[in-house]
Amino acid sequence: MSRLLRMFGPVMPTPHVAEVTRAALGAALGLIACDLALWAAGGGDPSHLTLIAPFGASAFLIFVVPNSPLAQPFSVVTGNVLAAIAALLTLHVTQTPLVAAPLAVAIAIAAMGATRSFHPPAGAVALATVLAAGGQHPPTWAFVATPVAAGSALLVAAGILWNRATGRVYPFRQPAPSHHGTRDPLPDRRLGLTPPELAHLLDRLRMAQNIGVEDLARVITAAGTEAAAHHLGDLTAADIMSRDLVTVPPDTPLHSLAQEFRTHRFKTLPVTENGHYAGLLDQSALLGLTDPAATAAGLAAPVETATPETTAATLMDLLSDGHQQAVPILDGDRLAGLVTRSDLIALLAARLRSGQDGKAMPQ
């Protein structure tokens, strides 16, 4: 009995209050903006048809689950428009509700499938359009343009503005390009499945309508990072960072910087002033420079920093995307150490040789 009750009970984790508030407020504002725009386009006539009921469901997808393939702009606009057309075409064949209603929904689903524009609220658009045909003012072909197409586009525009302003990615998350301008995947993706393989996996599991390829890749990458964290145990930056650092003051001239890089064969040099961290200088910043007035302060770039308590797995994540060669470790505003890619490679190599428990791993 308990298993049966669990099957029909809530399956979603408890959402964060902030996220629910963000989505609810966005949906309300989006619908208000859509309603006002449609009302103004109709000449301010109170009798002019503005919002339709399915827009509530469209707003739910756009503002609550903006990462869903079903909520993407093409699906919202095309799906709703095709559903309205399907309903009006059905009404030209029969106006018997018992036949017209399911037929319109079926045609709408077939049209959305053919155009890869599945959008669940579009089924309600088809159904509501047929049911409205029995009223005093049945829909005309103008209904497809306003409110269906125009309202869908307005909701999408509101969703783009709101989601981006509140830290969500919409429209669909696209694969991040290589920072080096090449076609190679980012380093953290090279050992995983390729986008076509991920797409095939989603299709085989019949989950392509539930999650996008790039979001699935992000989940897999995040899971790999968590697995690495388990493998690295409780190691922190304090355990692996270099402490005896070669640093340069902000006013170090170009020729002295070049000499430091040649002498120590580093790829990065921290810039400090009286022990206080002032930036990280990458050797690539010196390439092609001949200006004798150039100094460390002008060439140093802002990079992600960490604290001595930062986990090794987090450091590995920071250094795997190609943005920076090293992570400065700060204690307040003072430079306490530096973790480089070489440090992490050495750490991983040692762990692979000995295993997490210090036992030899099988060859």
Secondary structure, 3 states (H helix, E strand, C coil): CHHHHHHCCCCCCCCCHHHHHHHHHHHHHHHHHHHHHHHHHCCCCCCCCCCCCHHHHHHHHHHHCCCCHHHCHHHHHHHHHHHHHHHHHHHHHCCCHHHHHHHHHHHHHHHHHHHCCCCCHHHHHHHHHHHHCCCCCCCCCHHHHHHHHHHHHHHHHHHHHHHHHCCCCCCCCCCCCCCCCCCCCCHHHCCCCCHHHHHHHHHHCCCCCCCCHHHHHHHHHHHHHHHHHHHHCCCEHHHHCECCCCCECCCCEHHHHHHHHHHHCCCEEEEEECCEEEEEEEHHHHCCCCCCCCEHHHHCECCCCECCCCEHHHHHHHHCCCCCCEEEEEECCEEEEEEEHHHHHHHHHHHHHHCCCCCCCCC
